[in-house]
Amino acid sequence: MLYAEAIEAVKRTAAEAAKRAVDPVDVARIVEHALTAARPRTRYVVGREAKFRAAMALLVPDRVRDNLVAKAMGLPKTAPSAPPKAGEGAWG
């Protein structure tokens, strides 16, 4: 399959992220605050990893950040060189 390596990398990353997920109670507290605040913020960031990513978004250029994420996920360095044949693509 054309994107098999990338799909597997995303699956591994999602499984690892699920292990580090923010406690739903913490998320619910933030949602409650957002719904009841007289002047709610436009964005809320919950959890250490999300706060780190938000800081990175402010400090690191998009292309650098994209490369760091791809490397951390173990994604292939280059895209497949040939388009899929009929029936072999992601939807095939």
Number of C-alpha atoms within 10 A of each C-alpha: 11 16 14 10 12 17 14 14 17 16 12 13 14 13 11 11 12 9 8 12 11 15 10 9 9 12 15 12 12 15 14 11 14 16 11 10 10 8 8 11 9 6 7 13 13 16 13 12 14 13 13 11 14 12 11 14 12 9 10 12 10 12 9 11 15 12 13 12 12 16 12 11 17 16 17 13 10 6 11 10 7 7 10 14 9 8 9 12 12 11 6 9
